[in-house]
Each structure stands twice: as structure tokens, then as C-alpha cells.
Amino acid sequence: MYQNLKIFTVPKGFRGKSKVIVQLWWLIEKTLFAWSPQFLYGWRRFLLRLFGAKIGKGVLLRSTVKVTYPWKVSIDDYTWVGEDCILYSLGNITIGSHVAIAHGVYFNTGLHDYTSETFDIGAKPVVIEDQSWITNDVYIAPGVTIGRGCVIGARSSVMKSMPEGYVCYGNPAVPVKKR
């Protein structure tokens, strides 16, 4: 047997908070966060901070952003997070300052051990360094660091870390030229 999901379990403490807090966040996210008008950036910052996210000043998050576990997210000053971005924060997601994140970007920190019958779940952090630009429909894999000032082109799949100050794109993304 390759995987037996009947015996799968989430490790104790994996979520970082109790099931009650997780469910409460998901209710808040689907209502008070998601229903807020576009201009209420401060309200959305407040809600994320209330649940343990570290959110800097001047951060702009659209109401369609989804955050799995806010207490595992850190976003520095003057960063923008566009429509329909997903911060799948089973592990830590750290986003620097002055980062522009366009629409439909998927930050993935979660993974499973496909070699184990128990299909063990795990997480690796994602780091986006200062002054980077992540364009539309980008996928960022677990364990990836995007270097300072890096540009990731539209529809790229970033499967490994990208260097500082490069324009990178493709599937998988590769550094193409200096910014």
C-alpha cells in the first residue's frame, strides 16, 4: 500500500493553536475579514494581529486573501498582498518590507511524506525578502526563499530558492537576468 489515509494523524501541536482557535479564525476570515470593503486595510490588519500575525505598518491586504494560521505569518512594513492570494501557513511565512504580491499567488508551506504509508504531514517555511515583486498566479513551494529585490514572473512555479536582484520565471522558475 502506498498510503493509508485511515491511519493518518496530525501531530500534536502542529497547528500551533487549539482546534477551537483554528475554527474561530476560519469563521472570522470567512465573514468579518472577507466581507470587509477594499479600503478597510486597517481592519484586516487588526483581525490578523488579533490572531497572532505580525503585521507591519502600511501593509495592504485585500479581503480575498486567505491565511490558514495567522500566528505563523509575519509581514513587514509597506507590503501589498493582492486579490485571491493564499498563505497556506502550516509552517512559517515571512514576507519582508516593500514587497509587492500580485493576484492569485499561492504560498505553500505544507507537504506530505509520500514514502510513508501514514502519509505524514510536515511543513517548511517560505521567506520573501524585502523589495521583491511576485507577479500574478505564482506558486511558491515549501522551503523556498525569494532573495531581496527578486522579481518572479507571471505563472511561474518556484520550486527552489531564487537569488537576490534577479528576474526569474518559468516552470520551474529559473533566474534569467539581473533586475
N, C-alpha and C positions, 0 to 999 in steps of 0.2 A: 504494500500500500504506500502510495506517495505521501498522502496527507489524510489525517483522520480528524475532521473538524469537531467531531463529537467529544474528543478529549482535549481540545484547545482551551486554554485558560489565559486570562490577562493577569500578568504578575502583580502581586500585592504592591500598591503604591505607584504603579506605572502611570496612572493618570495625573498624579500629583495632588489631587484633592479627592474628597469623598464623592460617591455616586450622586449624592443629593446636590452638592455644589455644581458638579458637572451638568446635571439635568436643569438646575436653576439657571446656569449660564445659557444653556441652549434655548430655554424658554425666553430669556431676556434678549438673546441675539435674534431670535425669530420674530420678536414683537417690537420692543422698545428701540432696539438698535436698527433693525431692518425697516421699520415703518417711519423712521425719522427723516424729515426733509433734508435735501442735499446740503443746505447751508448750516446744519446743526453739527458741525465737526466737533465742537467743544463737548456736546452731549455724548457723542460716540467715544471721544477720548475719556470722558468721565466714566462711562459704563465699563470700558476696558480696564481702566485703572482700578475701579471698584472690585474687579475680579482678579487683580494682581498683575496685570500687564504693566510694563514700564514703558510709558509713552511720553516722549519729549514734547517740548513746546512747538506750536505751529504745525503739528502733524495733521494731515488731511486724509481721512479715511472715508470712502464712500459707504453708503448704507448697505450696499450689496456685498461688501467684504464679509467673508466667513472666517471665523477663528475657532479652532477646535478647543484649545485650552489656553485662555488668555494669560494665565500665570506662567506660561512658558514662552511668552513673546516680549521682545524688547525692541522698540523703535525710537531712534534718536530724533533730534530736532529737525524740523522743516522737511520732513519726508512726506511724499504723496503716495497713497495706495488707491489705485483706480477700481473701476467697476468690476464686479464678479471675480475678484481675486480670492484665492483660498489659501489660508495659512493653516495647513494641516500639521498642527503643532503637537504631535505626540512627543517630539523632542523639542529642544530649544530652537527658536528662530530669533536671530539677532540681525536687525536692519539698522545701518548707520544713519548719519545725518545727510540731508540734502540728496536723498535717493529718490528718483522718480520711477515709480512702478506703474506701468500702464494697465490695460484691462485684461482680464482673463489669465492672470499669472497664477500658477499652482506651485506653492512651496510645499514640498513633500519631505517630512522627516521620518515617516513611518516605513517599516519594512517587515517582512516575514522570512523565517528561515525555511526555504523551500526544500532543504535537505533533511528536515526533521519531520517525522510523522505527526508530531504535535503542532507543527506549523507555528513555532514560537514567534511572538511579536517582539519587535525591537524598535529603536529609534536612533537616528544620528542627527546632530544639529545642522542647521543651514545658517550661513553667515553671508550677509550682503554688506560690503564695506562702503564707506562714505562716497558720495558723489557718483554713484553708479546709476545707470539707466537700464531698466528691464522693460523691454517693449512688449507688445501685445502677444497673448497666447503662448507664453513661455512656460515650460516645465522645468523645475529645479529639483534634482534628485537629493535623497538623503546624503549628508556628509559633505555637501558642496559649499565652497567659499567662492564668492564672486569678488575679485580684487577691486581695490579703490579705483573709482573713475572708469570702470569697465562698462561697456555697452553690450547688451545681449540682444541680438536681432530677433525680429518677429518670428513666431512659431518655432523657435529653437528648443531643443531638448538638451539641457545642461546636465550631463551625467558625471562630470568631474570638475574640479575647481578650475576657475579661469583667472588669468593673470591681471595684475593692475594695469589700467590705462590702455586696454585693448578693445577693439570692436570684435565681437565673437558672434558667430551664428552657425546654424546648421543642425543637422540631426544625425549624429550628435554634434553639439556645438564645438567649434574649434576657434582659437584666436586667428584672426585674419589680417588685421593691420592695427598699428598704433592709432589711438584716438587723436 
